[in-house]
Amino acid sequence: MRLLVNPSSVSPKLADLGLLIARVVIGVVLIAHGWQKFHEWTVAGTAESFAGMGVPMASATAAVATWVELIGGAMLIVGLLTPLAALCAAVVMLGAAVFVHLPNGLFVDQGGAELVLALFAGLVLLVVRGGGRVGLDAALFRGGARQPVAAR
């Protein structure tokens, strides 16, 4: 029964695998969106779009969103300063939800918030749990990286 309720309590390696998968998948999605803002739309074009959507301080917000998605996504993939990278990205996703997507409902095909909310939830998990034992945090900060805690 413990396996069904809390699988990582049976095998802490399972928790590390789950955190690794979350980090890599979320990181790839963030990089893709950051690259789109940087390369396809440009930061200036993104700022113009943000201004049209009513995003406050559109130029600064566009630059921050672009670089947090690009650099933060890469940091998540390699597991470097995972809680900090995830926190920065979570703030960007929350801003995207509040200022752009929530007024359009839930579904992404209608411009809704489902993607940014799902990313936000995954990022919050990484903020509070850290990146696990597979990544640069664990290699560089052996005693300081937050490790998954097995249930007692």
Long-range contacts (C-beta under 8 A, 24 or more apart in sequence): 2-151, 6-151, 8-148, 8-150, 8-151, 9-150, 9-151, 12-147, 12-148, 12-150, 15-132, 15-148, 16-132, 16-133, 16-134, 16-148, 17-134, 18-132, 19-126, 19-129, 19-130, 19-131, 19-132, 19-134, 19-148, 20-79, 20-131, 20-132, 20-134, 20-135, 22-122, 22-125, 22-126, 23-76, 23-77, 23-79, 23-82, 23-126, 23-131, 23-132, 23-135, 24-76, 24-77, 26-73, 26-76, 26-89, 26-119, 26-122, 26-123, 26-126, 27-72, 27-73, 27-74, 27-75, 27-76, 27-77, 28-73, 28-77, 29-73, 29-119, 30-68, 30-69, 30-70, 30-72, 30-73, 30-76, 30-89, 30-119, 31-69, 31-70, 31-73, 31-74, 31-77, 33-69, 34-65, 34-66, 34-67, 34-68, 34-69, 34-70, 34-71, 34-73, 35-70, 37-62, 37-65, 37-66, 37-69, 38-66, 38-70, 53-99, 53-100, 54-99, 55-95, 55-99, 55-100, 56-99, 61-95, 64-92, 65-92, 65-95, 65-96, 68-92, 76-126, 76-131, 78-135, 78-136, 79-131, 79-132, 79-134, 79-135, 79-136, 79-137, 79-138, 80-135, 80-136, 80-137, 80-140, 81-137, 82-126, 82-130, 82-131, 82-135, 82-137, 83-126, 83-127, 83-128, 83-130, 83-131, 83-146, 86-123, 86-124, 86-126, 86-127, 87-123, 87-127, 89-119, 89-123, 90-120, 90-123, 90-124, 90-127, 93-117, 93-119, 93-120, 93-123, 94-120
